[in-house]
């Protein structure tokens, strides 16, 4: 059961990361950040970087598999979980990107 929870959690982290990085539903956020900070800002780069977003999404949610495994995972595994998940997300990101440019409405 622990393996299933970990796989589902990593897939969820990948999906949220893709949502923030590539899906058009979040274009409003990318456009807003570009207008506020500029098209070459580090803030916009962060929103477009699956390695960056994946790490923070994994770090923010790594408590979930620890809680859901009923003691199979200890709290000291927290950094191992989120660092491993962020690595998987970063490596898989090129496979899921469509390299579409954001279109401002």
C-alpha positions as CSV (number, residue, x, y, z in Angstrom):
1,X,0.0,0.0,0.0
2,X,2.9,2.4,0.8
3,X,4.2,2.0,-2.8
4,X,0.8,2.9,-4.3
5,X,0.5,6.0,-2.1
6,X,4.0,7.1,-3.1
7,X,3.3,6.6,-6.8
8,X,0.0,8.4,-6.6
9,X,1.6,11.3,-4.7
10,X,4.4,11.7,-7.2
11,X,1.9,11.6,-10.1
12,X,-0.2,14.3,-8.3
13,X,2.9,16.5,-7.8
14,X,3.7,16.0,-11.5
15,X,0.1,17.1,-12.5
16,X,0.1,20.2,-10.3
17,X,3.5,21.1,-11.6
18,X,2.3,20.7,-15.2
19,X,-0.8,22.8,-14.4
20,X,1.3,25.7,-13.1
21,X,4.0,25.4,-15.9
22,X,2.2,24.5,-19.1
23,X,-1.6,24.4,-18.9
24,X,-3.4,27.4,-20.5
25,X,-5.7,27.6,-17.5
26,X,-2.8,29.3,-15.6
27,X,-1.9,31.7,-18.4
28,X,-3.6,34.5,-16.5
29,X,-1.0,34.1,-13.7
30,X,1.9,34.0,-16.1
31,X,0.6,37.1,-17.9
32,X,0.1,38.9,-14.6
33,X,3.6,38.1,-13.4
34,X,5.1,39.2,-16.8
35,X,3.2,42.5,-16.6
36,X,4.2,43.2,-13.1
37,X,7.9,42.1,-13.1
38,X,8.8,42.0,-16.8
39,X,9.1,39.2,-19.4
40,X,12.7,38.3,-18.3
41,X,12.1,38.4,-14.6
42,X,13.2,35.6,-12.2
43,X,9.5,35.4,-11.0
44,X,8.3,34.5,-14.5
45,X,11.2,32.1,-15.0
46,X,10.2,30.4,-11.7
47,X,6.7,29.9,-12.9
48,X,8.0,28.3,-16.2
49,X,10.5,26.1,-14.6
50,X,9.3,22.5,-13.8
51,X,12.4,21.9,-11.7
52,X,11.6,24.9,-9.5
53,X,7.8,24.5,-9.2
54,X,8.1,20.7,-8.8
55,X,10.5,21.1,-5.9
56,X,8.2,23.5,-4.1
57,X,5.0,21.5,-4.8
58,X,6.7,18.4,-3.6
59,X,8.0,20.1,-0.5
60,X,4.6,21.6,0.3
61,X,2.8,18.2,0.0
62,X,5.4,15.7,1.2
63,X,3.5,15.4,4.5
64,X,0.6,13.6,2.7
65,X,2.3,10.3,2.0
66,X,3.8,10.3,5.5
67,X,0.4,10.7,7.0
68,X,-1.4,8.3,4.7
69,X,1.0,5.4,5.2
70,X,0.0,4.9,8.9
71,X,3.5,4.9,10.3
72,X,5.2,3.1,7.4
73,X,7.2,6.2,6.7
74,X,8.9,8.2,9.4
75,X,9.0,12.0,9.5
76,X,12.8,12.0,8.9
77,X,12.0,10.7,5.4
78,X,10.3,14.1,4.6
79,X,13.4,15.6,2.8
80,X,14.1,12.4,1.0
81,X,10.5,12.3,-0.3
82,X,10.3,15.8,-1.6
83,X,13.8,15.8,-3.1
84,X,13.2,12.5,-4.9
85,X,9.8,13.5,-6.2
86,X,11.1,16.8,-7.4
87,X,13.8,15.0,-9.3
88,X,11.3,12.7,-11.0
89,X,9.1,15.7,-11.9
90,X,12.1,17.6,-13.4
91,X,13.2,14.6,-15.4
92,X,9.7,13.9,-16.7
93,X,8.9,17.5,-17.5
94,X,10.3,17.5,-21.1
95,X,8.2,14.5,-21.8
96,X,5.0,16.4,-21.0
97,X,5.7,19.9,-22.3
98,X,4.2,21.0,-25.5
99,X,6.6,24.0,-25.9
100,X,3.6,26.2,-26.5
101,X,4.0,29.9,-26.2
102,X,1.7,31.9,-24.0
103,X,-0.7,34.0,-25.9
104,X,-1.8,37.2,-24.3
105,X,-5.5,37.9,-24.8
